[in-house]
Amino acid sequence: MAKHLDLEEQEQLDQIKHFWAQYGNLISWVLIVVFGSFAAWNGWNYWQRTQGAKAAALYDEVDRAALARDAQRMERALADMQANFGGTIFASQAALLAGKTLFDAGEVDKARAALAWAVDHSGDESYQAVARLRLAALDVEAQAFDQALKTLEAPVPESFEPLVADRRGDVFMAQGKPDEAKTQYLNAWRAMGERTEYRRLVEVKLAALGVDVSSLAPTAR
């Protein structure tokens, strides 16, 4: 019986050796890939968390500079943010904040550069849309009307389409084209929900063009 068991064990051992000789390398590489991927995933998550924390701290610096109206300090912090954390959402937020702050400080070209960076580098379509709307406003301020309309040509998320139409109406009004402006304001008004506060501002613009929105057919929503 003992010899029989020994023979069985030896046969199983030989089968295992044969199997490992045939598939051992493949199994080893699969395990390396699996565990390597798991380690890489954990490493990536850790890196993302640390990057996010550093980016948040740097955004706070941008925010403090904005509150202090310190344009030079803001420029330095924004440059660091763009160079080291350009792929984070904080960089997009910082660019928009810098654009407003620099404009208020009279640094129009630098404000434009900050907003253009957000358009070109932000990974979030909403932030890109906000940057485009603000860039178009700067174009209107500079009477660069064709550039403003070109800026507003790019596709935006559906929720921003009424705001783009409204801004396009502003461009036409600044150009002295009330009919085209009216069309855009109506597009914006109809696309906005009845409870949207911004819709009241569009109604004022339409009233200035002789449009009584109360006489318009209800919007089908």
C-alpha positions as CSV (number, residue, x, y, z in Angstrom):
1,M,0.0,0.0,0.0
2,A,2.8,2.4,0.9
3,K,4.6,1.7,-2.3
4,H,1.3,2.2,-4.2
5,L,0.9,5.6,-2.5
6,D,4.4,6.5,-3.2
7,L,4.0,5.7,-6.9
8,E,0.8,7.8,-7.0
9,E,2.5,10.7,-5.3
10,Q,5.5,10.4,-7.7
11,E,3.1,10.3,-10.7
12,Q,1.3,13.5,-9.5
13,L,4.6,15.1,-8.8
14,D,5.8,14.3,-12.3
15,Q,2.5,15.7,-13.7
16,I,3.0,18.9,-11.8
17,K,6.6,19.2,-13.0
18,H,5.5,18.7,-16.5
19,F,2.7,21.2,-16.2
20,W,5.0,23.8,-14.7
21,A,7.6,23.2,-17.3
22,Q,5.0,23.9,-20.0
23,Y,3.1,26.7,-18.4
24,G,5.2,28.0,-15.5
25,N,6.7,31.0,-17.4
26,L,3.3,32.0,-18.7
27,I,1.7,31.8,-15.2
28,S,4.6,33.8,-13.7
29,W,4.3,36.6,-16.2
30,V,0.5,36.7,-15.7
31,L,1.0,37.0,-12.0
32,I,3.7,39.7,-12.5
33,V,1.3,41.7,-14.7
34,V,-1.7,41.3,-12.3
35,F,0.2,42.2,-9.2
36,G,2.2,44.9,-11.0
37,S,-1.0,46.4,-12.2
38,F,-2.5,46.4,-8.7
39,A,0.6,48.1,-7.4
40,A,0.6,50.6,-10.2
41,W,-3.1,51.3,-9.5
42,N,-2.4,51.9,-5.8
43,G,0.6,54.1,-6.7
44,W,-1.5,56.1,-9.2
45,N,-4.2,56.7,-6.6
46,Y,-1.6,57.8,-4.1
47,W,0.0,60.1,-6.6
48,Q,-3.4,61.6,-7.6
49,R,-4.2,62.2,-3.9
50,T,-0.9,63.9,-3.2
51,Q,-1.1,65.9,-6.5
52,G,-4.6,67.0,-5.6
53,A,-3.5,68.1,-2.1
54,K,-0.6,70.1,-3.5
55,A,-2.7,71.7,-6.2
56,A,-5.4,72.6,-3.6
57,A,-2.8,74.3,-1.5
58,L,-1.5,76.3,-4.5
59,Y,-5.0,77.3,-5.4
60,D,-5.4,78.7,-1.9
61,E,-2.4,80.9,-2.7
62,V,-4.1,82.1,-5.9
63,D,-7.2,82.8,-3.9
64,R,-5.4,84.7,-1.2
65,A,-3.6,86.8,-3.9
66,A,-7.0,87.5,-5.5
67,L,-8.4,88.7,-2.2
68,A,-5.3,90.9,-1.6
69,R,-5.5,92.1,-5.2
70,D,-1.9,91.3,-5.6
71,A,-1.5,90.7,-9.3
72,Q,2.2,89.8,-9.3
73,R,1.7,87.2,-6.5
74,M,-1.2,85.8,-8.4
75,E,0.8,85.5,-11.6
76,R,3.6,83.6,-9.8
77,A,1.1,81.2,-8.2
78,L,-0.8,80.7,-11.4
79,A,2.4,79.9,-13.3
80,D,3.4,77.3,-10.7
81,M,0.0,75.8,-10.9
82,Q,0.0,75.6,-14.7
83,A,3.6,74.2,-14.8
84,N,3.2,71.5,-12.1
85,F,-0.6,70.8,-11.8
86,G,-2.0,71.8,-15.2
87,G,-4.0,68.6,-15.4
88,T,-6.0,69.2,-12.2
89,I,-9.4,70.9,-11.9
90,F,-7.7,73.4,-9.5
91,A,-5.7,74.7,-12.4
92,S,-8.8,75.5,-14.4
93,Q,-10.4,77.2,-11.4
94,A,-7.3,79.2,-10.8
95,A,-7.1,80.3,-14.4
96,L,-10.7,81.6,-14.3
97,L,-10.1,83.4,-11.0
98,A,-6.9,84.9,-12.3
99,G,-8.7,86.1,-15.4
100,K,-11.2,88.0,-13.4
101,T,-8.7,89.4,-10.9
102,L,-6.2,90.5,-13.6
103,F,-9.0,92.1,-15.6
104,D,-10.1,94.1,-12.5
105,A,-6.5,95.1,-12.0
106,G,-6.4,96.5,-15.5
107,E,-4.1,93.7,-16.8
108,V,-6.3,92.9,-19.8
109,D,-3.7,91.0,-21.8
110,K,-2.7,88.9,-18.9
111,A,-6.4,88.2,-18.1
112,R,-6.9,87.1,-21.7
113,A,-3.9,84.8,-21.5
114,A,-5.2,83.1,-18.3
115,L,-8.6,82.5,-19.9
116,A,-7.1,81.3,-23.1
117,W,-5.0,78.8,-21.1
118,A,-8.2,77.4,-19.6
119,V,-9.8,77.1,-23.0
120,D,-6.8,75.2,-24.4
121,H,-5.8,73.1,-21.4
122,S,-8.8,72.5,-19.1
123,G,-10.0,68.9,-19.2
124,D,-13.5,70.0,-18.1
125,E,-15.9,71.3,-20.8
126,S,-17.8,73.4,-18.4
127,Y,-14.7,75.4,-17.4
128,Q,-13.8,75.7,-21.0
129,A,-17.2,77.1,-21.8
130,V,-17.0,79.7,-18.9
131,A,-13.6,80.8,-20.2
132,R,-14.9,81.2,-23.7
133,L,-17.8,83.4,-22.5
134,R,-15.4,85.6,-20.5
135,L,-13.0,85.8,-23.5
136,A,-15.9,86.9,-25.7
137,A,-16.7,89.6,-23.2
138,L,-13.1,90.8,-23.4
139,D,-13.4,90.8,-27.2
140,V,-16.5,92.9,-27.0
141,E,-14.8,95.3,-24.6
142,A,-12.0,95.6,-27.2
143,Q,-14.5,96.0,-30.0
144,A,-13.1,92.8,-31.6
145,F,-16.5,91.7,-32.6
146,D,-15.6,89.1,-35.3
147,Q,-13.1,87.5,-32.8
148,A,-15.9,87.4,-30.2
149,L,-18.2,85.6,-32.5
150,K,-15.4,83.2,-33.5
151,T,-14.7,82.5,-29.8
152,L,-18.4,81.6,-29.3
153,E,-18.5,79.2,-32.3
154,A,-17.0,76.2,-30.4
155,P,-19.4,73.5,-29.1
156,V,-20.3,73.8,-25.4
157,P,-22.3,71.6,-23.0
158,E,-26.0,72.0,-23.5
159,S,-26.5,73.8,-20.3
160,F,-24.2,76.6,-21.5
161,E,-25.9,77.1,-24.9
162,P,-28.4,79.7,-23.6
163,L,-25.5,81.7,-22.1
164,V,-23.6,81.5,-25.4
165,A,-26.7,82.8,-27.3
166,D,-27.1,85.6,-24.8
167,R,-23.4,86.6,-25.2
168,R,-23.8,86.4,-29.0
169,G,-26.7,88.8,-28.6
170,D,-24.4,91.2,-26.7
171,V,-21.9,91.1,-29.6
172,F,-24.6,92.0,-32.1
173,M,-25.9,94.8,-29.9
174,A,-22.4,96.2,-29.7
175,Q,-22.2,96.0,-33.5
176,G,-25.5,97.9,-33.8
177,K,-27.4,94.9,-35.2
178,P,-30.6,94.9,-33.1
179,D,-32.5,92.3,-35.2
180,E,-29.7,89.8,-34.9
181,A,-29.3,90.5,-31.2
182,K,-33.1,90.0,-30.7
183,T,-32.9,86.6,-32.3
184,Q,-30.1,85.5,-30.1
185,Y,-31.7,86.9,-26.9
186,L,-35.0,85.1,-27.8
187,N,-33.0,81.9,-28.3
188,A,-31.4,82.3,-24.9
189,W,-34.7,83.2,-23.2
190,R,-36.6,80.2,-24.7
191,A,-33.8,77.8,-23.8
192,M,-33.7,78.9,-20.1
193,G,-35.9,77.4,-17.5
194,E,-38.7,79.7,-16.1
195,R,-37.0,79.7,-12.7
196,T,-33.6,80.6,-14.0
197,E,-32.6,84.0,-12.5
198,Y,-30.5,84.9,-15.5
199,R,-33.6,84.7,-17.6
200,R,-34.8,88.0,-16.0
201,L,-31.7,89.8,-17.3
202,V,-32.4,88.5,-20.8
203,E,-36.0,89.7,-20.5
204,V,-34.6,93.2,-19.7
205,K,-32.5,93.1,-22.8
206,L,-35.5,92.0,-24.9
207,A,-37.7,94.7,-23.4
208,A,-35.0,97.3,-24.5
209,L,-35.5,96.0,-28.0
210,G,-39.3,96.3,-27.8
211,V,-40.1,92.6,-27.1
212,D,-42.8,91.9,-24.5
213,V,-42.0,88.4,-23.3
214,S,-45.4,88.0,-21.8
215,S,-46.9,88.0,-25.3
216,L,-44.7,85.1,-26.4
217,A,-46.0,81.6,-26.6
218,P,-45.0,79.5,-23.6
219,T,-41.8,77.5,-24.0
220,A,-42.4,73.8,-24.5
221,R,-40.2,72.0,-22.0
